[in-house]
Amino acid sequence: MPRIFGKEITRKELMEYTGDIRQIGGLERFRLQDGPEKGVEAVRARSGAGLDFTVLADRGLDIADAAYKGMSLAWTSPTGRINPAFYEPEGLGWLRGFPGGLLVTCGLTYAGAPGEDAGEMQGLHGRYSYIPASHVCLSEGWQGDDYLMEISGRVRQASVFGENLELERRISLKLGDPAVNIEDTVINLGHSTSPLMTVYHMNFGYPLLAPETRLYTTSTEVVPRDDEARRALDRYDTVQPPTAGFNEQVFSHRHHADGAGYAHAALINPSLNDGQGLGVHLSYAVDTLPWMVQWRMCGQGTYVMGLEPANCWVTGRAGERAAGRLQTLEAGESRKFRLRLAVLSSVKEIESLRDRLAAVNK
């Protein structure tokens, strides 16, 4: 049963109050029309519970802007949500079209730092987020007293004499629930073994991210990427004001899993939402995403905390191969990745989550 503006309401009652469900929430296609974003197909999703976000069909069904009751949850980069035709694969060219936003998917055969592996030159974070999805489908309707919405599609990353991988994505939400579920299935459609590297690059920003914000996790191990991160290891879970000359800090987390096999991380700002606090709770299945990469970046303009469930570190494919962490998919094999992001908007919800994380960590 939907909970709309603090009140539970049946399907019958809601339909009596409205002429169309779009009065409350739903899915709507549109196309960006200005500048380098021109032509990008997108979908607006409204939960009817304060959580609204934009899915970019032409950027691998990644999620751009996201807000809760008008308060932005995600950091937006200066590049904009550019058309994938502007992709620059070499070196750090990926950054010229990195929109930030709630989710940018990195992969599928390499992610992390640019480099060379098995005779192939690889740029930053892979090709996935610049590939338009096909078979994009919007589905919404009542199931009993629940109004369910889903955006689905397929993204093919393929090359003659190279990989032939397809990712099927399902993004789902329920009317009255300020949460989004992401389920991806990657299948190797080729005839030989393929590397599989996937990082779910989720980028949180102001006003959710501010000096009073804290990170809570079920981490059992936090590994700094380099000396810069090592010097900040004692404050990885804190945020500071925008700082001139700030150098990014990257950590790899290994997490406890709860009884259902999910790890958890939350960013909580206690000062927002009229003193009730505002937070985001990220959970993901650790059987296929054993790591979470944390990107702590408190620079001027680039003021962002990345929480990035992953099946690898971000040292690049050669580094993963050397470390023995490189995952692969055999011909015909598939792998499923499951994530959920929920908004916390009351003292009760925030305290309940903190207790839950503490119980997992025992």
C-alpha positions in Angstrom: 0.0 0.0 0.0 1.5 3.4 -1.0 2.5 5.8 1.7 1.9 9.3 0.2 2.9 12.4 2.1 3.0 10.5 5.4 -0.4 8.7 5.0 -1.1 5.2 3.9 -3.7 5.1 1.2 -5.3 2.3 -0.8 -5.4 2.0 -4.5 -9.1 2.7 -4.5 -8.7 5.8 -2.4 -5.8 7.2 -4.4 -7.7 6.8 -7.7 -10.6 8.6 -6.2 -8.4 11.6 -5.3 -6.6 11.8 -8.7 -7.4 11.8 -12.4 -4.1 10.1 -13.3 -1.3 8.5 -11.3 1.1 11.0 -12.9 -0.3 13.5 -10.4 1.7 11.6 -7.8 4.5 9.8 -9.5 5.5 7.7 -12.5 7.9 7.4 -15.4 8.2 9.8 -18.4 10.5 9.8 -21.4 12.2 12.9 -22.7 15.1 14.1 -24.7 17.8 16.6 -23.8 18.1 19.3 -26.5 20.9 21.8 -25.6 24.6 21.9 -26.3 26.7 18.7 -26.0 23.8 17.0 -24.3 21.6 17.3 -27.4 19.9 14.1 -28.4 20.4 12.2 -25.2 17.3 10.0 -24.5 16.3 10.0 -20.8 13.6 8.9 -18.4 12.3 10.9 -15.4 11.3 8.7 -12.5 9.2 10.1 -9.6 8.6 7.9 -6.6 5.7 9.9 -5.1 7.7 9.8 -1.9 10.1 12.7 -2.5 12.8 10.7 -4.4 13.1 11.8 -8.0 15.8 10.9 -10.5 16.8 10.9 -14.2 17.9 7.8 -16.0 20.0 8.3 -19.2 19.0 5.7 -21.7 21.8 6.8 -24.1 24.4 6.5 -21.3 23.9 2.8 -20.4 20.8 3.5 -18.3 23.0 5.2 -15.7 21.3 7.6 -13.3 22.1 11.3 -13.5 20.6 13.9 -11.1 18.7 12.7 -8.1 17.0 14.6 -5.3 14.8 14.1 -2.3 12.1 16.8 -1.8 14.2 19.2 -3.8 17.4 18.5 -1.9 20.1 17.2 -4.3 21.6 13.9 -3.3 24.2 13.6 -6.1 27.2 15.7 -7.2 26.9 17.1 -10.7 30.1 17.6 -12.7 30.8 20.5 -15.0 30.8 18.4 -18.2 27.0 17.8 -18.2 25.2 14.7 -19.4 26.9 14.8 -22.7 26.0 12.8 -25.8 28.0 9.5 -26.0 29.3 10.6 -29.4 31.8 12.8 -27.6 33.5 9.8 -25.8 37.3 10.1 -25.6 38.6 6.6 -24.8 42.3 7.3 -24.5 44.0 8.0 -21.2 41.9 10.2 -18.9 39.6 11.3 -21.7 36.7 9.6 -19.9 36.6 12.5 -17.5 35.6 14.9 -20.3 32.2 13.3 -20.2 31.9 12.1 -16.7 28.6 13.6 -15.6 28.7 12.6 -11.9 25.2 12.0 -10.8 23.8 9.1 -8.8 25.3 6.3 -10.8 28.0 6.0 -13.5 28.8 2.3 -14.4 32.4 1.5 -15.0 33.4 -1.5 -17.0 32.7 -4.0 -18.4 36.1 -5.5 -19.3 38.3 -2.9 -17.5 37.8 -0.2 -14.9 40.0 2.0 -12.8 43.3 3.6 -13.9 44.4 3.7 -17.5 47.1 1.3 -18.7 48.0 -1.6 -20.9 47.0 -5.2 -20.3 47.4 -8.2 -22.7 48.5 -5.9 -25.5 45.4 -3.6 -25.2 45.6 0.0 -24.3 42.8 0.9 -21.9 41.6 4.3 -20.8 40.0 5.3 -17.5 37.0 3.3 -16.3 36.0 1.6 -19.5 33.5 2.0 -22.2 30.2 1.1 -20.6 28.8 4.5 -19.6 29.2 5.8 -23.2 27.1 3.0 -24.8 23.4 3.7 -25.5 21.0 1.1 -24.2 18.7 -0.9 -26.6 15.4 -2.6 -25.9 14.6 0.2 -23.4 11.2 -0.5 -21.8 9.1 1.4 -19.3 6.7 -0.6 -17.2 4.3 0.7 -14.5 1.1 -0.5 -13.0 -0.8 -1.7 -10.0 -0.2 -5.1 -8.4 -2.8 -5.2 -5.7 -2.4 -2.1 -3.6 1.2 -1.5 -4.8 2.0 0.7 -7.8 5.3 -0.6 -9.3 7.6 1.1 -11.9 10.5 -0.4 -13.8 12.9 0.8 -16.4 14.8 -1.9 -18.3 17.1 -2.3 -21.2 20.2 -4.0 -22.6 23.7 -2.7 -23.2 26.1 -4.6 -25.5 29.8 -4.1 -25.3 31.4 -6.0 -28.2 34.3 -6.0 -30.6 35.3 -8.1 -33.6 38.0 -10.4 -32.3 37.2 -9.1 -28.8 34.7 -9.3 -26.1 30.9 -9.9 -26.6 29.2 -9.0 -23.4 25.6 -7.9 -22.8 24.3 -6.3 -19.6 20.6 -6.4 -18.9 19.6 -3.7 -16.4 16.4 -3.4 -14.4 15.8 -0.2 -12.3 12.7 -0.5 -10.2 10.8 1.6 -7.6 7.5 1.5 -5.8 5.1 4.4 -5.4 5.4 5.8 -1.9 8.8 4.3 -1.3 11.9 6.6 -1.4 14.2 3.9 -2.7 15.5 2.5 -6.0 16.6 -1.0 -6.8 19.1 -1.9 -9.5 19.6 -5.4 -10.8 22.1 -6.1 -13.6 22.8 -9.4 -15.3 25.9 -9.6 -17.5 26.2 -12.5 -19.9 29.2 -13.5 -22.1 27.7 -14.0 -25.5 31.1 -14.8 -27.0 33.0 -18.0 -27.4 36.0 -17.4 -25.2 36.7 -16.2 -21.7 36.3 -12.5 -21.0 37.6 -10.3 -18.2 34.8 -8.8 -16.1 35.5 -5.6 -14.1 32.5 -3.6 -12.8 32.4 -0.5 -10.5 29.1 1.1 -9.6 30.4 4.7 -9.3 27.8 6.4 -7.1 28.5 10.1 -6.5 27.0 11.9 -3.5 27.2 15.7 -3.1 25.9 18.9 -1.5 23.7 19.5 0.4 23.7 15.9 1.5 27.5 16.1 1.6 28.7 18.8 4.0 31.3 19.0 6.8 28.8 17.5 9.3 28.1 14.4 7.1 29.4 11.1 8.3 30.0 7.7 6.6 28.8 4.6 8.4 29.6 1.2 7.0 29.9 -2.5 7.7 33.6 -2.5 6.7 35.9 -5.0 8.1 38.9 -3.7 6.2 39.8 -0.3 4.7 42.8 -0.3 2.4 44.2 3.1 1.2 45.2 3.2 -2.5 48.3 5.3 -2.1 50.2 7.6 0.3 47.7 10.4 -0.1 44.9 8.1 1.1 47.1 6.5 3.8 47.7 9.9 5.4 43.9 10.3 5.6 43.0 6.8 6.8 42.0 8.0 10.3 39.4 10.3 8.9 38.1 8.4 5.8 34.6 8.5 7.3 34.4 12.3 7.7 33.9 15.2 5.4 35.6 18.6 5.4 34.7 22.0 3.8 35.7 22.6 0.2 39.5 22.9 0.2 41.8 24.5 -2.3 44.3 22.0 -3.7 42.6 19.0 -2.2 44.0 15.7 -3.6 41.6 12.8 -4.0 41.7 10.0 -1.6 40.7 6.5 -2.6 40.0 3.5 -0.2 38.9 -0.1 -0.9 36.5 -1.5 1.7 35.8 -5.1 2.4 32.5 -5.5 4.3 30.7 -7.8 6.7 27.5 -9.2 5.1 24.2 -9.5 6.9 22.1 -12.6 7.0 20.8 -12.0 3.5 24.3 -11.6 2.1 24.2 -7.7 1.7 26.8 -5.2 2.8 25.8 -1.7 3.9 27.0 1.9 3.8 25.3 5.1 4.7 26.0 8.8 4.4 24.1 10.8 7.0 23.8 14.6 7.4 22.0 15.3 10.7 21.4 19.0 10.1 19.1 18.7 7.0 15.4 18.2 6.7 14.3 20.6 9.5 16.6 18.9 12.0 15.3 15.4 11.3 18.5 14.6 9.3 18.9 13.2 5.8 20.8 10.2 4.7 21.2 7.6 2.0 21.5 3.9 2.7 23.3 1.8 0.1 23.2 -2.0 0.2 24.6 -4.5 -2.2 25.0 -8.2 -2.6 28.6 -9.2 -1.7 28.7 -12.5 -3.5 29.4 -10.7 -6.7 30.5 -7.3 -5.4 33.0 -8.1 -2.7 34.5 -4.6 -2.5 33.3 -1.0 -2.1 35.6 1.7 -3.5 35.4 5.0 -1.6 36.3 8.2 -3.4 36.8 11.0 -0.9 37.1 14.3 -2.8 36.7 17.6 -0.8 37.9 20.0 -3.5 36.4 23.3 -4.6 33.7 22.4 -7.2 34.7 18.8 -7.1 33.0 18.2 -3.7 31.9 14.6 -3.8 31.9 11.3 -1.9 31.9 8.3 -4.2 30.6 5.0 -2.7 31.3 2.4 -5.4 30.4 -1.3 -5.0 32.8 -3.2 -7.2 34.1 -6.6 -8.1 37.7 -5.1 -8.3 39.9 -2.4 -7.1 40.6 0.6 -9.3 44.3 -0.1 -10.0 43.5 -1.0 -13.6 43.2 -4.4 -15.3 46.9 -5.2 -15.3 47.0 -4.4 -11.6 44.0 -6.6 -10.9 45.6 -9.5 -12.9 48.9 -9.2 -11.0 47.1 -9.1 -7.6 45.0 -12.2 -8.5 41.7 -10.4 -8.2 40.7 -10.2 -11.9 37.3 -11.8 -12.4 36.3 -13.5 -15.7 33.2 -14.8 -17.5 33.4 -18.0 -19.4 31.6 -18.3 -22.7 27.9 -18.5 -22.0 28.3 -17.7 -18.3 26.3 -14.9 -16.6 26.7 -12.9 -13.4 24.1 -10.9 -11.4 24.7 -7.7 -9.5 22.1 -6.4 -7.0 22.0 -2.9 -5.3 19.5 -0.8 -3.4 19.6 2.8 -2.4 17.1 4.2 0.1 16.6 7.6 1.5 16.5 8.1 5.3 14.5 11.2 6.3 13.8 11.0 10.0 15.6 10.6 13.3 13.9 7.3 13.8 15.0 5.9 10.4 18.6 7.1 10.9 18.9 5.6 14.4 17.4 2.4 13.3 19.9 2.1 10.5 22.8 2.8 12.8 21.6 0.0 15.2 21.3 -2.3 12.2 24.8 -1.6 11.0 26.2 -2.1 14.5 24.5 -5.5 14.8 26.0 -6.6 11.4 29.4 -5.5 12.7 29.3 -7.5 15.9 
